[in-house]
Structures are given as structure tokens and as C-alpha cells.
């Protein structure tokens, strides 16, 4: 027997366990109907990011940006009403003394 035959035999054993497994029964999702509210609420989208600008030992200076978009329904679709962008510099550390007082 050659090494090729050995490889084929071992691969066949591996594949057999994946090939011979019966498919699980098909699950039917639980569909529920709901009624829309008479008055629509505002929709708010929030996204954020961070970037580390400086690294000194176990202390980093990070720029954190958070954006907020507020949409209101006008009878035909949601239209943007307001937006905000907040950017802050934050010190981030793994020093226990700093982490204990960090908010």
C-alpha cells in the first residue's frame, strides 16, 4: 500500500462522517402579525468610531466620534430632522489606579 492509498483511506473516513449525517428536520419559524401604531415614532440612527492617536506605555490617547441622526415620519417616509456629531479626546489606560477613577 502506498502513502497515496493511506491518504485516500484517511480522507474517506473524515468525509464519511460529514456525508452520512442526516439532515435535521426543517424548522418552521413562528410568524406573528402586528398592527402599526397610529402615531409613528422618530427613528434614531447612531454610529461611532475611535482612533488611537498616541501610545505611551500602557496609556493611549483616543479620539472618539459619535454621530446621531434623527428621522421623523411625514406621512410618506422618514425624513431627517436633526443631526449631531460629538468628538472627544479620551485617555485610555490599563493602569489599575487610572481605571478605578475613569468614567
VMD Tcl script that builds the backbone (N, CA, C; Angstrom):
set m [mol new atoms 309]
animate dup $m
set s [atomselect $m all]
$s set {name element resname resid chain x y z} {
  {N N UNK 1 A 0.841 -1.176 0.000}
  {CA C UNK 1 A 0.000 0.000 0.000}
  {C C UNK 1 A 0.893 1.248 0.000}
  {N N UNK 2 A 0.559 2.203 -0.832}
  {CA C UNK 2 A 1.367 3.418 -0.918}
  {C C UNK 2 A 0.809 4.496 0.017}
  {N N UNK 3 A 1.574 5.570 0.149}
  {CA C UNK 3 A 1.108 6.675 1.003}
  {C C UNK 3 A -0.144 7.329 0.420}
  {N N UNK 4 A -0.300 7.269 -0.908}
  {CA C UNK 4 A -1.495 7.834 -1.545}
  {C C UNK 4 A -2.729 7.039 -1.117}
  {N N UNK 5 A -2.601 5.727 -1.064}
  {CA C UNK 5 A -3.722 4.895 -0.610}
  {C C UNK 5 A -4.060 5.179 0.850}
  {N N UNK 6 A -3.015 5.364 1.673}
  {CA C UNK 6 A -3.243 5.707 3.085}
  {C C UNK 6 A -3.990 7.031 3.217}
  {N N UNK 7 A -3.575 8.028 2.431}
  {CA C UNK 7 A -4.234 9.339 2.484}
  {C C UNK 7 A -5.693 9.232 2.044}
  {N N UNK 8 A -5.936 8.480 0.977}
  {CA C UNK 8 A -7.315 8.322 0.497}
  {C C UNK 8 A -8.186 7.651 1.551}
  {N N UNK 9 A -7.649 6.633 2.185}
  {CA C UNK 9 A -8.411 5.914 3.210}
  {C C UNK 9 A -8.731 6.833 4.388}
  {N N UNK 10 A -7.729 7.608 4.855}
  {CA C UNK 10 A -7.952 8.518 5.984}
  {C C UNK 10 A -8.925 9.631 5.614}
  {N N UNK 11 A -8.781 10.185 4.422}
  {CA C UNK 11 A -9.708 11.232 3.979}
  {C C UNK 11 A -11.128 10.692 3.837}
  {N N UNK 12 A -11.255 9.478 3.363}
  {CA C UNK 12 A -12.581 8.865 3.242}
  {C C UNK 12 A -13.242 8.720 4.604}
  {N N UNK 13 A -12.461 8.373 5.621}
  {CA C UNK 13 A -13.017 8.276 6.977}
  {C C UNK 13 A -13.491 9.638 7.480}
  {N N UNK 14 A -12.710 10.688 7.191}
  {CA C UNK 14 A -13.107 12.038 7.611}
  {C C UNK 14 A -14.369 12.502 6.887}
  {N N UNK 15 A -14.393 12.307 5.578}
  {CA C UNK 15 A -15.521 12.779 4.774}
  {C C UNK 15 A -16.787 11.984 5.084}
  {N N UNK 16 A -16.642 10.709 5.391}
  {CA C UNK 16 A -17.792 9.846 5.655}
  {C C UNK 16 A -18.658 10.388 6.786}
  {N N UNK 17 A -18.035 10.912 7.838}
  {CA C UNK 17 A -18.794 11.427 8.981}
  {C C UNK 17 A -19.590 12.678 8.617}
  {N N UNK 18 A -19.098 13.447 7.664}
  {CA C UNK 18 A -19.827 14.644 7.233}
  {C C UNK 18 A -20.881 14.307 6.189}
  {N N UNK 19 A -20.606 13.333 5.359}
  {CA C UNK 19 A -21.502 12.985 4.265}
  {C C UNK 19 A -22.688 12.151 4.736}
  {N N UNK 20 A -22.481 11.295 5.707}
  {CA C UNK 20 A -23.520 10.359 6.138}
  {C C UNK 20 A -24.409 10.890 7.262}
  {N N UNK 21 A -24.326 12.166 7.567}
  {CA C UNK 21 A -25.145 12.747 8.632}
  {C C UNK 21 A -26.516 13.103 8.056}
  {N N UNK 22 A -27.598 12.647 8.680}
  {CA C UNK 22 A -28.926 13.003 8.160}
  {C C UNK 22 A -29.214 14.488 8.400}
  {N N UNK 23 A -29.970 15.075 7.497}
  {CA C UNK 23 A -30.338 16.481 7.641}
  {C C UNK 23 A -31.341 16.639 8.777}
  {N N UNK 24 A -31.213 17.698 9.555}
  {CA C UNK 24 A -32.186 17.916 10.634}
  {C C UNK 24 A -33.551 18.273 10.046}
  {N N UNK 25 A -34.614 18.033 10.799}
  {CA C UNK 25 A -35.949 18.388 10.285}
  {C C UNK 25 A -36.041 19.897 10.062}
  {N N UNK 26 A -36.761 20.272 9.034}
  {CA C UNK 26 A -36.889 21.681 8.692}
  {C C UNK 26 A -37.741 22.397 9.734}
  {N N UNK 27 A -37.208 23.493 10.254}
  {CA C UNK 27 A -37.936 24.249 11.275}
  {C C UNK 27 A -38.799 25.314 10.612}
  {N N UNK 28 A -40.005 25.470 11.111}
  {CA C UNK 28 A -40.916 26.494 10.612}
  {C C UNK 28 A -40.879 27.654 11.602}
  {N N UNK 29 A -40.514 28.852 11.129}
  {CA C UNK 29 A -40.459 29.986 12.057}
  {C C UNK 29 A -41.839 30.358 12.591}
  {N N UNK 30 A -41.863 30.939 13.776}
  {CA C UNK 30 A -43.106 31.364 14.410}
  {C C UNK 30 A -43.441 32.765 13.903}
  {N N UNK 31 A -44.360 32.848 12.942}
  {CA C UNK 31 A -44.743 34.137 12.382}
  {C C UNK 31 A -45.804 34.781 13.260}
  {N N UNK 32 A -45.619 36.073 13.508}
  {CA C UNK 32 A -46.608 36.827 14.289}
  {C C UNK 32 A -46.960 38.096 13.536}
  {N N UNK 33 A -48.221 38.434 13.542}
  {CA C UNK 33 A -48.648 39.675 12.906}
  {C C UNK 33 A -48.738 40.767 13.963}
  {N N UNK 34 A -48.547 41.985 13.543}
  {CA C UNK 34 A -48.656 43.112 14.464}
  {C C UNK 34 A -49.317 44.274 13.737}
  {N N UNK 35 A -49.866 45.164 14.509}
  {CA C UNK 35 A -50.556 46.333 13.975}
  {C C UNK 35 A -49.678 47.553 14.217}
  {N N UNK 36 A -49.561 48.384 13.210}
  {CA C UNK 36 A -48.755 49.598 13.351}
  {C C UNK 36 A -49.464 50.599 14.259}
  {N N UNK 37 A -48.688 51.395 14.949}
  {CA C UNK 37 A -49.240 52.414 15.837}
  {C C UNK 37 A -49.885 53.527 15.014}
  {N N UNK 38 A -50.848 54.213 15.613}
  {CA C UNK 38 A -51.499 55.326 14.921}
  {C C UNK 38 A -50.515 56.457 14.665}
  {N N UNK 39 A -49.660 56.710 15.628}
  {CA C UNK 39 A -48.679 57.785 15.503}
  {C C UNK 39 A -47.288 57.164 15.444}
  {N N UNK 40 A -46.539 57.520 14.407}
  {CA C UNK 40 A -45.203 56.930 14.272}
  {C C UNK 40 A -44.206 57.658 15.168}
  {N N UNK 41 A -43.244 56.914 15.640}
  {CA C UNK 41 A -42.209 57.482 16.497}
  {C C UNK 41 A -41.018 57.870 15.640}
  {N N UNK 42 A -40.169 58.709 16.204}
  {CA C UNK 42 A -38.952 59.082 15.499}
  {C C UNK 42 A -38.014 57.890 15.425}
  {N N UNK 43 A -37.230 57.855 14.377}
  {CA C UNK 43 A -36.225 56.814 14.216}
  {C C UNK 43 A -34.862 57.473 14.423}
  {N N UNK 44 A -34.032 56.857 15.232}
  {CA C UNK 44 A -32.726 57.426 15.551}
  {C C UNK 44 A -31.645 56.441 15.124}
  {N N UNK 45 A -30.662 56.946 14.398}
  {CA C UNK 45 A -29.520 56.133 13.980}
  {C C UNK 45 A -28.275 56.669 14.678}
  {N N UNK 46 A -27.502 55.777 15.263}
  {CA C UNK 46 A -26.287 56.164 15.983}
  {C C UNK 46 A -25.127 55.343 15.442}
  {N N UNK 47 A -24.010 55.993 15.223}
  {CA C UNK 47 A -22.806 55.288 14.789}
  {C C UNK 47 A -21.613 55.952 15.452}
  {N N UNK 48 A -20.585 55.188 15.680}
  {CA C UNK 48 A -19.408 55.733 16.333}
  {C C UNK 48 A -18.139 55.059 15.867}
  {N N UNK 49 A -17.039 55.714 16.158}
  {CA C UNK 49 A -15.740 55.140 15.833}
  {C C UNK 49 A -14.714 55.679 16.819}
  {N N UNK 50 A -13.569 55.052 16.849}
  {CA C UNK 50 A -12.481 55.523 17.694}
  {C C UNK 50 A -11.164 55.315 16.964}
  {N N UNK 51 A -10.202 56.128 17.334}
  {CA C UNK 51 A -8.884 56.025 16.736}
  {C C UNK 51 A -7.853 56.350 17.806}
  {N N UNK 52 A -6.874 55.467 17.979}
  {CA C UNK 52 A -5.821 55.711 18.957}
  {C C UNK 52 A -4.732 56.549 18.300}
  {N N UNK 53 A -4.466 57.717 18.885}
  {CA C UNK 53 A -3.530 58.662 18.285}
  {C C UNK 53 A -2.141 58.600 18.904}
  {N N UNK 54 A -2.048 58.214 20.166}
  {CA C UNK 54 A -0.771 58.255 20.874}
  {C C UNK 54 A -0.712 57.095 21.848}
  {N N UNK 55 A 0.444 56.468 21.953}
  {CA C UNK 55 A 0.621 55.346 22.868}
  {C C UNK 55 A 1.871 55.597 23.699}
  {N N UNK 56 A 1.692 55.701 25.007}
  {CA C UNK 56 A 2.807 55.835 25.944}
  {C C UNK 56 A 2.687 54.730 26.974}
  {N N UNK 57 A 3.504 53.707 26.841}
  {CA C UNK 57 A 3.490 52.562 27.751}
  {C C UNK 57 A 2.106 51.927 27.731}
  {N N UNK 58 A 1.380 51.948 28.827}
  {CA C UNK 58 A 0.028 51.376 28.871}
  {C C UNK 58 A -1.026 52.471 28.924}
  {N N UNK 59 A -0.759 53.580 28.285}
  {CA C UNK 59 A -1.694 54.702 28.261}
  {C C UNK 59 A -1.842 55.150 26.814}
  {N N UNK 60 A -3.096 55.263 26.348}
  {CA C UNK 60 A -3.369 55.668 24.977}
  {C C UNK 60 A -4.229 56.923 24.977}
  {N N UNK 61 A -4.023 57.747 23.972}
  {CA C UNK 61 A -4.882 58.900 23.746}
  {C C UNK 61 A -5.774 58.546 22.556}
  {N N UNK 62 A -7.078 58.529 22.781}
  {CA C UNK 62 A -8.019 58.103 21.745}
  {C C UNK 62 A -8.931 59.251 21.351}
  {N N UNK 63 A -9.236 59.333 20.071}
  {CA C UNK 63 A -10.246 60.257 19.564}
  {C C UNK 63 A -11.507 59.435 19.333}
  {N N UNK 64 A -12.582 59.806 20.017}
  {CA C UNK 64 A -13.848 59.082 19.900}
  {C C UNK 64 A -14.857 59.994 19.208}
  {N N UNK 65 A -15.503 59.471 18.176}
  {CA C UNK 65 A -16.520 60.216 17.434}
  {C C UNK 65 A -17.836 59.457 17.497}
  {N N UNK 66 A -18.905 60.185 17.780}
  {CA C UNK 66 A -20.242 59.588 17.801}
  {C C UNK 66 A -21.164 60.497 16.994}
  {N N UNK 67 A -21.864 59.900 16.048}
  {CA C UNK 67 A -22.809 60.647 15.233}
  {C C UNK 67 A -24.228 60.166 15.491}
  {N N UNK 68 A -25.179 61.094 15.479}
  {CA C UNK 68 A -26.579 60.760 15.719}
  {C C UNK 68 A -27.422 61.422 14.636}
  {N N UNK 69 A -28.309 60.667 14.020}
  {CA C UNK 69 A -29.251 61.192 13.038}
  {C C UNK 69 A -30.660 60.897 13.529}
  {N N UNK 70 A -31.526 61.928 13.520}
  {CA C UNK 70 A -32.911 61.726 13.951}
  {C C UNK 70 A -33.819 61.924 12.744}
  {N N UNK 71 A -34.685 60.939 12.522}
  {CA C UNK 71 A -35.633 60.970 11.414}
  {C C UNK 71 A -37.054 60.979 11.971}
  {N N UNK 72 A -37.960 61.693 11.292}
  {CA C UNK 72 A -39.372 61.716 11.674}
  {C C UNK 72 A -40.203 61.334 10.445}
  {N N UNK 73 A -41.320 60.659 10.674}
  {CA C UNK 73 A -42.208 60.221 9.593}
  {C C UNK 73 A -43.138 61.363 9.222}
  {N N UNK 74 A -43.197 61.705 7.927}
  {CA C UNK 74 A -44.045 62.822 7.490}
  {C C UNK 74 A -45.304 62.365 6.754}
  {N N UNK 75 A -45.661 61.098 6.859}
  {CA C UNK 75 A -46.840 60.579 6.174}
  {C C UNK 75 A -46.492 59.784 4.932}
  {N N UNK 76 A -45.322 60.059 4.345}
  {CA C UNK 76 A -44.891 59.337 3.142}
  {C C UNK 76 A -43.593 58.569 3.369}
  {N N UNK 77 A -42.772 59.068 4.252}
  {CA C UNK 77 A -41.489 58.421 4.521}
  {C C UNK 77 A -40.783 59.118 5.666}
  {N N UNK 78 A -39.688 58.543 6.089}
  {CA C UNK 78 A -38.893 59.146 7.155}
  {C C UNK 78 A -37.955 60.181 6.555}
  {N N UNK 79 A -37.963 61.374 7.119}
  {CA C UNK 79 A -37.106 62.477 6.667}
  {C C UNK 79 A -36.207 62.908 7.820}
  {N N UNK 80 A -34.965 63.253 7.488}
  {CA C UNK 80 A -34.023 63.650 8.535}
  {C C UNK 80 A -34.425 64.994 9.136}
  {N N UNK 81 A -34.491 65.042 10.465}
  {CA C UNK 81 A -34.890 66.255 11.175}
  {C C UNK 81 A -33.715 66.915 11.890}
  {N N UNK 82 A -32.788 66.112 12.392}
  {CA C UNK 82 A -31.730 66.665 13.230}
  {C C UNK 82 A -30.511 65.758 13.125}
  {N N UNK 83 A -29.350 66.315 13.366}
  {CA C UNK 83 A -28.135 65.509 13.429}
  {C C UNK 83 A -27.186 66.124 14.443}
  {N N UNK 84 A -26.340 65.282 14.999}
  {CA C UNK 84 A -25.328 65.733 15.957}
  {C C UNK 84 A -24.065 64.916 15.744}
  {N N UNK 85 A -22.940 65.566 15.922}
  {CA C UNK 85 A -21.656 64.881 15.876}
  {C C UNK 85 A -20.864 65.323 17.092}
  {N N UNK 86 A -20.431 64.369 17.883}
  {CA C UNK 86 A -19.652 64.662 19.085}
  {C C UNK 86 A -18.302 63.983 18.935}
  {N N UNK 87 A -17.231 64.765 19.151}
  {CA C UNK 87 A -15.881 64.210 19.122}
  {C C UNK 87 A -15.188 64.573 20.424}
  {N N UNK 88 A -14.559 63.580 21.043}
  {CA C UNK 88 A -13.877 63.818 22.316}
  {C C UNK 88 A -12.546 63.100 22.325}
  {N N UNK 89 A -11.584 63.709 22.997}
  {CA C UNK 89 A -10.302 63.059 23.259}
  {C C UNK 89 A -10.427 62.380 24.616}
  {N N UNK 90 A -10.014 61.128 24.700}
  {CA C UNK 90 A -10.161 60.355 25.928}
  {C C UNK 90 A -8.858 59.621 26.199}
  {N N UNK 91 A -8.431 59.661 27.454}
  {CA C UNK 91 A -7.282 58.865 27.862}
  {C C UNK 91 A -7.741 57.469 28.237}
  {N N UNK 92 A -7.090 56.467 27.677}
  {CA C UNK 92 A -7.435 55.077 27.957}
  {C C UNK 92 A -6.187 54.400 28.502}
  {N N UNK 93 A -6.347 53.658 29.590}
  {CA C UNK 93 A -5.180 53.053 30.219}
  {C C UNK 93 A -5.499 51.676 30.773}
  {N N UNK 94 A -4.449 50.904 30.973}
  {CA C UNK 94 A -4.587 49.619 31.663}
  {C C UNK 94 A -4.035 49.706 33.077}
  {N N UNK 95 A -3.562 50.890 33.489}
  {CA C UNK 95 A -3.082 51.068 34.861}
  {C C UNK 95 A -4.268 51.008 35.816}
  {N N UNK 96 A -4.187 50.182 36.822}
  {CA C UNK 96 A -5.296 49.955 37.751}
  {C C UNK 96 A -5.747 51.242 38.433}
  {N N UNK 97 A -4.802 52.093 38.831}
  {CA C UNK 97 A -5.158 53.341 39.523}
  {C C UNK 97 A -5.967 54.264 38.611}
  {N N UNK 98 A -5.599 54.319 37.336}
  {CA C UNK 98 A -6.306 55.184 36.396}
  {C C UNK 98 A -7.693 54.627 36.074}
  {N N UNK 99 A -7.776 53.312 35.860}
  {CA C UNK 99 A -9.050 52.673 35.510}
  {C C UNK 99 A -10.063 52.817 36.641}
  {N N UNK 100 A -9.610 52.782 37.894}
  {CA C UNK 100 A -10.516 52.885 39.045}
  {C C UNK 100 A -11.228 54.232 39.085}
  {N N UNK 101 A -10.601 55.290 38.568}
  {CA C UNK 101 A -11.206 56.625 38.624}
  {C C UNK 101 A -11.751 57.076 37.279}
  {N N UNK 102 A -11.594 56.266 36.246}
  {CA C UNK 102 A -12.035 56.656 34.911}
  {C C UNK 102 A -13.549 56.529 34.790}
  {N N UNK 103 A -14.185 57.511 34.133}
  {CA C UNK 103 A -15.634 57.427 33.917}
  {C C UNK 103 A -15.948 57.250 32.458}
}
mol reanalyze $m
mol bondsrecalc $m
mol representation Tube
mol addrep $m
